């Protein structure tokens, strides 16, 4: 494998537009690396609004929401099972992220 290149849509926006009037998403803590990046793009003021979707309904249960498997193959099989169960009936989207 070899890298053909990389492209930052964020940097394109900064080069193309003179003003940013809105940024959506979870706001980082003032001293976080994310907040530093936001400041680097010249965003200096924020308005915080509650989510239009309401609060989270997740009640975290370590025994249910955390898995430790014996091998990578078992872990992958368990992951695929969780994805398939989440997609059944087409009522839920599933996003799986891997550290690179």
Rosetta constraint file for C-alpha pairs under 8 A:
AtomPair CA 8 CA 12 HARMONIC 6.40 0.50
AtomPair CA 9 CA 13 HARMONIC 6.29 0.50
AtomPair CA 10 CA 14 HARMONIC 6.56 0.50
AtomPair CA 11 CA 15 HARMONIC 6.31 0.50
AtomPair CA 12 CA 16 HARMONIC 6.05 0.50
AtomPair CA 13 CA 17 HARMONIC 5.75 0.50
AtomPair CA 14 CA 18 HARMONIC 7.04 0.50
AtomPair CA 14 CA 41 HARMONIC 7.40 0.50
AtomPair CA 20 CA 43 HARMONIC 7.62 0.50
AtomPair CA 27 CA 35 HARMONIC 7.88 0.50
AtomPair CA 28 CA 32 HARMONIC 6.38 0.50
AtomPair CA 28 CA 34 HARMONIC 6.02 0.50
AtomPair CA 28 CA 35 HARMONIC 5.61 0.50
AtomPair CA 29 CA 34 HARMONIC 7.99 0.50
AtomPair CA 29 CA 35 HARMONIC 6.55 0.50
AtomPair CA 30 CA 35 HARMONIC 5.67 0.50
AtomPair CA 30 CA 36 HARMONIC 7.95 0.50
AtomPair CA 31 CA 35 HARMONIC 6.47 0.50
AtomPair CA 31 CA 36 HARMONIC 7.32 0.50
AtomPair CA 32 CA 36 HARMONIC 6.51 0.50
AtomPair CA 33 CA 37 HARMONIC 6.48 0.50
AtomPair CA 34 CA 38 HARMONIC 6.36 0.50
AtomPair CA 35 CA 39 HARMONIC 6.25 0.50
AtomPair CA 36 CA 40 HARMONIC 6.21 0.50
AtomPair CA 37 CA 41 HARMONIC 6.57 0.50
AtomPair CA 38 CA 42 HARMONIC 6.91 0.50
AtomPair CA 38 CA 43 HARMONIC 5.86 0.50
AtomPair CA 39 CA 43 HARMONIC 5.22 0.50
AtomPair CA 39 CA 44 HARMONIC 6.18 0.50
AtomPair CA 50 CA 54 HARMONIC 7.44 0.50
AtomPair CA 51 CA 55 HARMONIC 7.24 0.50
AtomPair CA 60 CA 64 HARMONIC 7.99 0.50
AtomPair CA 60 CA 65 HARMONIC 6.76 0.50
AtomPair CA 61 CA 65 HARMONIC 5.75 0.50
AtomPair CA 61 CA 66 HARMONIC 7.97 0.50
AtomPair CA 62 CA 66 HARMONIC 5.39 0.50
AtomPair CA 63 CA 67 HARMONIC 7.67 0.50
AtomPair CA 68 CA 75 HARMONIC 7.50 0.50
AtomPair CA 69 CA 74 HARMONIC 6.16 0.50
AtomPair CA 69 CA 75 HARMONIC 5.34 0.50
AtomPair CA 70 CA 74 HARMONIC 6.65 0.50
AtomPair CA 70 CA 75 HARMONIC 7.42 0.50
AtomPair CA 71 CA 75 HARMONIC 6.18 0.50
AtomPair CA 72 CA 76 HARMONIC 6.06 0.50
AtomPair CA 73 CA 77 HARMONIC 6.17 0.50
AtomPair CA 74 CA 78 HARMONIC 6.14 0.50
AtomPair CA 75 CA 79 HARMONIC 6.14 0.50
AtomPair CA 76 CA 80 HARMONIC 6.17 0.50
AtomPair CA 77 CA 81 HARMONIC 6.20 0.50
AtomPair CA 78 CA 82 HARMONIC 6.27 0.50
AtomPair CA 79 CA 83 HARMONIC 6.28 0.50
AtomPair CA 80 CA 84 HARMONIC 6.14 0.50
AtomPair CA 81 CA 85 HARMONIC 6.16 0.50
AtomPair CA 82 CA 86 HARMONIC 6.11 0.50
AtomPair CA 83 CA 87 HARMONIC 6.25 0.50
AtomPair CA 83 CA 94 HARMONIC 6.35 0.50
AtomPair CA 84 CA 88 HARMONIC 6.22 0.50
AtomPair CA 86 CA 92 HARMONIC 5.99 0.50
AtomPair CA 86 CA 93 HARMONIC 7.01 0.50
AtomPair CA 86 CA 94 HARMONIC 6.43 0.50
AtomPair CA 87 CA 91 HARMONIC 6.86 0.50
AtomPair CA 87 CA 92 HARMONIC 5.70 0.50
AtomPair CA 87 CA 93 HARMONIC 6.29 0.50
AtomPair CA 87 CA 94 HARMONIC 6.82 0.50
AtomPair CA 88 CA 92 HARMONIC 7.78 0.50
